[in-house]
């Protein structure tokens, strides 16, 4: 059986966590989770879902790289923490 996955779904030269940080830097350090997911899909391909984004955001928040806060129900604000 031949897979119909595109090359973006098979090989990623940069980890998704790195892509998320780069996208946040391009947006000035702040964006919403929905905007970030759309930008990530444009760069990494349609194989990236909301579940993947949540996993990445959790890793980055635990590492102290980003801060995630709730704006309204179902929408979150993601901020890149500034270096001291």
C-alpha positions, 0 to 999 in steps of 0.5 A, a space after each residue: 500500500 502506497 501512502 499519499 502523505 506529502 513530503 512535509 508530513 514525512 520530514 521536518 528539518 526543524 522540530 515543531 517546538 522551534 517553529 512555534 517559537 519562530 512564528 511567535 517571534 515573527 508575530 511580535 511575541 504574542 498571538 492566539 492559539 487559533 492564529 498560531 495553529 493556522 500559521 503552523 499548518 501553512 509552514 508544517 503542513 495540514 498534518 498538524 492538529 490542535 492536539 499537536 499544538 497543545 502538546 507543543 505549548 505545554 512543553 514550551 510553557 513547562 520549559 519557561 519559554 512561553 506563557 499561555 493565558 485564557 482570553 475568553 472561553 475557547 481562546 488562549 493568548 500565547 506570549 513569548 517570555 522575554 529574556 532577563 
